[in-house]
Amino acid sequence: MKKIGRLGVWVAADFLGTSEIVELAQGAERLKFDTLWYPEAFGYETFCYGGFILAETDRLRVASGIANIYARDAIASIAGHDSLNNLYNDRFILGLGVSHIPMVEGFRGHDYGKPVSTMRAYLDAMERAELLIKKPERNIVLAALGPKMTALAGERTNGAHSYLVTPEHTARARAILGPDKWLCVEQKVCLTTNVAQARAAAAQVLALYLPWPNYLNNWLSLGFTKDDFAGSGSDRLLDAMVAIGTAKEIRARLQAHLDAGADHVCVQPLNPDGSRSVDMKALEAVAGL
């Protein structure tokens, strides 16, 4: 897989029913989005879910965003990657990440190692794996916020996937990666002119991330302050993390990431009513950018 398209969809599907997941995947394919991204946290196992989406679509690429390296050893990860790409015509992208201390130590019961050295050792083990199935071209990206992990992504994989970032961060990541590596940037959107309602929906989603040091440290590096993290997050932080407004205003934010150096923007649509259902109208509004 040499290139990746300009737009993808990013949705946490753990709260969706099977028919809703199929509708989302086939809808994203119909709207000609390049890739469907999904996380691995408290719900679906990454390769099982990816295989299901691949089986329900014809052209859509599928990306783990992000598979937790503490969930399986390196050989299991590369076997999953190679299996899905052999079976589904090179349509799977393996996004890998070190996750966060609460997810690794609290939820999974592992010891959280030094992020960059742990990831480097994991990639080394993947490359040493000798599998019987035909080795396809590798489609791997790393979850990266800080400069060291971003540099490792550029050195050892197809590129980086960044989450909860601004166009300023995108420009910074591109400078580290260089011109030839993928930069896949997640951007939350909320298609409504009711700013108060949209901020309430944004705060509900960001509540999970506000306690996690990886994101806090990255936001501090971008000029946010501890005051922005108080309560459910300041309006400044909410507006920076979620593009709120009309289709034109949302498309402008996505374009800002592309102008800053992103190859691919992963659009995460938040429903203005605060529900877990996917707002397909938001995806329709930005498709074809």
N, C-alpha and C positions, 0 to 999 in steps of 0.2 A: 504494500500500500504506500505509494509514493506521496500522494497528496491527500489533504482533508478539505472538505468544503467549508464555506464561510459560516454556516449556521447549523447549530445542533439544538436539541431539546434536552433539558436536564430535569428529571422528575424523580422524586422519592416515591416509589410505588407501593410501599409496605401497607399503606392504608387503602389501597384500591382493590376492588374485586377483579377476578380473572377477566371478565368481559370488559371492564374498564381499562385494564392493561392492554388488551388486544386493540380496543378502540383507539387508545393513545398511540400505540405503535403504528398501526395502520394509518391513522390520521396524520402522524408526523411524516410517514412515507408519502402519503397523498399530497401533502403540502410541500414536498420536495426538500425537507430538511435532510441534511447529510447523515447525522448521527444521533442516536438516542443514548443519553448518559443516565446512569443510575448509581446510587450509593450502595455501600455495604455497611450497615450499622447494626440495627436491632432486628432486622427482618430477613428478607430473601438472601439466600446464599448466592454469591456473585456469578458463578458459572452456570448454575441451574437456571437462574433468571435470564442470563444472557442467551443461553441456548433456546429458551422458550420464545423470546422476542425474535431471534433469528429464524426460528421455525414458522413464525406467524407473519413474516414479511419476506419480500423478494429482493429488494435493493438496499434497504436501510442498513446503515452500519450501526453497530452496538458497542458501547464503551462502558467499562466499569469505571465509576467515578466517585469513589475510589475503592479498589479492592485492598483490604487491610492485610499487610504482610504477616501480621501475627495470627491470622485466621488459618494459615496453611503454610507448609514449608515451600521452599523455592521450587522444588521439583514438581510438586502438585500444581503450582501456579503456571509454570511453563508448559506442563502437560495440558492444563486446561486451555491455555492460549492456543497451543498448537492443534489441539483437538477441534476446538470451535472453528478455527480458521481453515483447517482441512475439510471439515464437514459442511461449512457454510461459505465457501468461495471467498475467503480472505475478507470477511466483513466484521471481524471482532477486533477491538482495540482494548488492550489490557492496561488500565490505569492502576498504578500501584502507589500505596502510600503508607507511611508509618503511623497514621492515625493520631490519636491524642491519648494522653495518660489516663483519663477517666475511662476511655473505651478499651484500652489495652489492659490496664491493671485492675480497674474496678469491675468492668463487664466481663472480660475474658480471663482474668487471673494470671496474666503474664507479667514479666518484668519489662519495663519500657527502657530500651537501650538508647544510646546516643543516636539521634535520628540519621545523620549523614553516614556515619560509619556502619550502622546497622543496615541501611539501605544498600550501601556499596557491597557489603558482604553478601546480601541477598541476591543482588544482580550477579555477583561472581558465581554463586551457586547455581543460578539459573543457566548461566552460560556453560557451566561444566556438565550439565545434565545430558545424558546420552539416552535418547528416546528411540523406540523402534519405529514410531510413525514418522512419515516424511516431515522434515523440518521446513515449515513455510517461512516466508519473510516475516520478521518479527514486527509487530505493531504495538509498541509499548511506550507509555508516557508515565511520568512521575508527578504525583501531587507535590507542588512546590510553592512556597510563599517566600522564604528567605533566600538570600543570594547563594549560599552554599548548596542547598538542595537544587536550586534552579541550575546552577552550574553543573551539578552531577547529572541532571536530566539531559542537558545538552551534550554532555560528554559521553553518556552511556546508552541513551534511548532516543526515540523519535522526537522527544520534546517534553513540555511541561503542561500540566493542568492546574490552573490557579482558581481559587474559590473565595468568594467574599472579598473582592478586590475592586479597585478603582482604575480608570484609564491611566492614572499616573503610575500605578503599580505595573500595569501592562507595559508601559514604555520602559520601565526599569527592568522588567523581566526580559524584554526583547533585547535590550542592550547586553545582558548577560548571556543569553542563549546564542546570540549571533543571528545572521539572516536566514539560515537554512533549516532551522529546527521548528517543529510545530509549537505554537503557543495557543493553547485552548483555554479560553477564559470563561468562567461562569458568570452570568449576570441575571439577577432576579428582576422580574418586571411585574407591574400591577397596572392593568389597563382600566383606569378610572380617573375622573377628574375630582373625585371626592377624596381629598388629600387625607383628611382625618381617618376615614375608613381604611384607606390604603396603608397608612402608618400603623394602624391597629393590626392589620394583617401582617405587616412586616415585622412588628414587634413580637408577634406570636411565633413567627418562624425563627427570628434571631435569638429568642430566649434560650434555645439549645446551645448556641455558640458563644454567648457573652461570657460564660465562666471559663472558657478554654484558653490557656495561655498562648497557644500558637497564633490564634486569631488576634488576641489582644496585643501581642507584641508586634504583629504586622501592622495593625491599625495605628499603634503608637509611632511606628516608623514612617507612616504616611501623614502624620501631623495631627491625628486625633489625640485627645487627652483623656485622662481617667474620668473626667466629668461626663464624657460622651458615653461611658459604659454604665453609668448609674441607672438604677431602675430598669426599665425596658429598653434603654438606649435613647440617646438624644435624637431630636428631629434631624439634626445634621448627619448623624450616623445612619439613621434609617433611610434618609433620602439618598445617601451615597451608596448604600448597599442595594437599594431597590429603586429601579427606574419607574417613577410614578407619572401617570398622565395619559395623554392622547397617544394614538398610534405614531404620530409624527414625533412626539417628544421621546417616546421609547425607542424608536428607530434611531434617533439622534444619539442616544446613549450607546446603543450597540455599535453605531458607526464610529463613535469616539474610541472604542476599544480597537476596532479595526484600523483606524487612523494611527493609533498608538503602537501598532505592531502585532496585534492578534491575527493569527491565521483563521481562527475559528472561535465563534462566540456561542457558548452553551446557554440557551435561553431557558430560565426557570420561571414559568408563569405562576404567580400567586393569585389565588382567587380573591377578588375584593371582599367577598362576604366572609372570608376567614375560614372557609371550609377546606377540606383536603381534596376536593374534586379539581380536576385539571381545567383551567380556563382555556378552552380551545380557541375562543375568540381572540385572546392575546396572541396565540401562535399564528392564527390567520392574519392578524394585523401586521406581523413582522416578517412573514414568509416572503422569500424572494428578495430580501435586502441585498 
